[in-house]
Amino acid sequence: MYVLIAGGGKIGANLARSLLRAGHEVTLVEQRRDRFERLEDEFEHVVVHGDATEIFVLERAGIQRPPSIVVAVTGDDEDNLAICQLSRETYGDGMAI
């Protein structure tokens, strides 16, 4: 299963760890530079820097594949909703939560 996670805070990072340990493919998108660098040190090339509400960032993260599921767990409810809507309406396949 391929999972795209928007938001690399506690929830996003822990979800990524769990999914990777279970053998799933994960891409994690994080906007904050300091958090991105820390996550990149841990996860290496699984992390993409950028704002997941931007189509070009989601495309860089691999949303065109499409992922089996898109998980939006940023610290901003409006951003989470926008990410889910972009995912569902633009790429249609998979599930956005």
C-alpha angles and dihedrals in degrees: 000000000000116000127187113202121194110201127041100208123117095296097044095044094046091047090050091050092050094047094047091050088052089055100254125139113246138184116192121198118203127176102193110085096214093050092043091055092049091048092046090054089055102036100024113200096005091085126080122194117225150073109298091207087072116087094217091055092050089048091051087051091055105257091147091069082060116236120233087234138006116210118195111197104152120139092256121077093201091054091048091053092047091050092050092047093048090049096048099039099039101037101018099191124100127019129289122207 
